[in-house]
Amino acid sequence: MKATRTRVSQDKDLTRIGILVISDRASRGEYSDQSGKAINEFLSRAVASNWIAVFKIVPDGAASVAQGLIEMCDSEDCDLILTTGGTGPAPRDETPEGTRLVITRELHGFGELMRRVSLKDVPTAILSRQTAGTRGHCLIVNLPGRPSAIDVCLSSVFPAIPYCLDLLGARAIEMNPDMGKTFRPSA
């Protein structure tokens, strides 16, 4: 499946943000994806700098997730990839396994924080298996599939993302100050 783009520009200096939707039903066209749209809406509010979104929908399963991530990292040159779906305990929920197949380093703090903030409202958040990791200059963050949970989770971890991208040598992003303060240590 070919990725589609929004905010299309030929400027290779723009931060490239991948939105990878993992869903059997959405990949078959059985329903209109809402979680990828929720990520895009969050980014439209949170990112102050110019960026390009690269969308892709893949079916559940570790192999399809890994293939989608490799394409977005290596071929599409994404700096950040936000996945949605496949993080629960159901048999087809293999997003963390697919992510671990392609990352070089896992960043456990992302998943820990997302579960902690989600537990304030949803007692079943403990079942979520979100994680994050790096592949080259790309940061990959697994998000839940519910649009309302996406906003809660991204709001909690996003202040650390711009500095993480700096450390990885990715293209820089700036956070909208209305959405929170980006952390970058003072020199």
SVG drawing of the C-alpha trace seen along z (x, -y; Angstrom):
<svg xmlns="http://www.w3.org/2000/svg" viewBox="-17 -29 43 44">
<polyline fill="none" stroke="black" stroke-width="0.4" points="0.0,0.0 1.4,-3.4 1.7,-6.1 -0.3,-9.3 0.8,-12.7 -0.8,-15.9 0.8,-19.3 2.7,-18.3 5.9,-20.2 9.1,-19.5 11.2,-20.9 13.3,-18.0 14.1,-20.1 10.6,-19.7 10.1,-17.2 8.5,-14.1 6.0,-12.5 4.6,-9.1 1.2,-8.1 0.9,-4.3 -2.6,-2.9 -2.7,0.8 -6.1,2.4 -7.4,5.4 -10.7,3.8 -9.4,0.3 -6.8,2.0 -9.7,3.8 -11.7,0.6 -14.5,1.9 -14.6,-1.3 -13.2,-4.8 -10.1,-5.2 -10.6,-7.7 -7.4,-7.1 -5.0,-8.3 -7.2,-11.4 -6.9,-11.9 -3.1,-11.8 -3.1,-14.3 -5.4,-16.6 -3.2,-16.5 -0.1,-17.2 -1.9,-20.2 -2.4,-21.7 0.9,-20.7 3.5,-21.3 4.4,-24.9 7.0,-24.3 6.3,-23.1 6.0,-19.3 4.7,-16.7 2.5,-13.8 3.0,-10.4 0.0,-8.1 -0.1,-4.4 -2.7,-1.7 -1.6,1.9 -3.3,5.0 -2.6,6.3 0.3,8.5 4.0,8.2 5.2,8.7 2.9,6.1 3.8,3.6 7.5,4.2 7.3,3.8 5.3,0.6 7.8,-0.9 10.8,0.1 9.2,-1.6 8.4,-4.8 11.8,-4.9 14.0,-3.9 12.1,-4.8 9.9,-7.7 12.7,-9.1 10.4,-9.8 11.8,-11.5 9.0,-10.5 6.4,-7.7 3.3,-7.5 1.5,-4.2 -2.1,-3.6 -3.7,-0.3 -2.6,3.2 -1.2,2.5 -3.7,4.6 -3.6,8.2 -5.8,9.6 -4.1,12.3 -3.9,10.1 -2.5,7.1 1.2,7.4 2.3,3.8 4.9,3.8 6.3,7.1 6.5,5.6 8.1,2.5 10.7,4.5 11.7,6.3 12.9,3.0 14.1,0.7 17.7,0.6 16.9,-0.8 13.7,-0.6 12.7,-3.7 10.5,-2.3 9.6,-5.6 7.2,-6.5 5.0,-3.4 5.3,-3.8 4.1,-7.4 1.3,-6.8 -0.1,-3.9 0.3,-6.1 -1.7,-9.0 -4.3,-6.7 -4.9,-4.9 -6.3,-8.1 -9.4,-7.7 -9.4,-4.1 -8.8,-1.1 -8.0,1.2 -5.1,-1.0 -2.9,1.5 -3.6,3.9 -2.0,1.6 1.5,2.5 2.6,-0.8 6.3,-1.2 8.7,-3.4 12.1,-3.0 14.6,-4.3 15.7,-3.3 18.4,-5.4 17.3,-9.1 13.7,-8.0 11.7,-7.9 8.8,-5.4 6.0,-5.7 3.2,-3.1 -0.2,-4.7 -3.5,-3.1 -6.3,-2.8 -9.0,-4.9 -9.0,-8.6 -9.7,-9.9 -6.7,-7.8 -4.5,-9.1 -5.0,-12.7 -4.3,-11.8 -1.2,-9.8 0.3,-12.2 -0.3,-15.2 1.8,-13.4 4.8,-12.4 5.0,-15.0 7.0,-17.6 9.9,-15.1 9.7,-14.3 11.4,-17.4 14.5,-17.0 14.6,-13.2 14.6,-14.0 17.5,-16.5 19.5,-13.7 18.8,-11.3 19.9,-13.8 16.5,-14.0 15.0,-17.2 13.8,-19.5 10.3,-20.3 9.0,-23.0 6.0,-22.6 3.2,-25.1 3.6,-26.9 -0.2,-26.7 0.1,-22.9 2.9,-22.9 6.5,-23.5 9.1,-21.6 12.0,-20.5 15.5,-21.2 18.2,-21.5 19.9,-24.8 23.4,-25.0"/>
</svg>
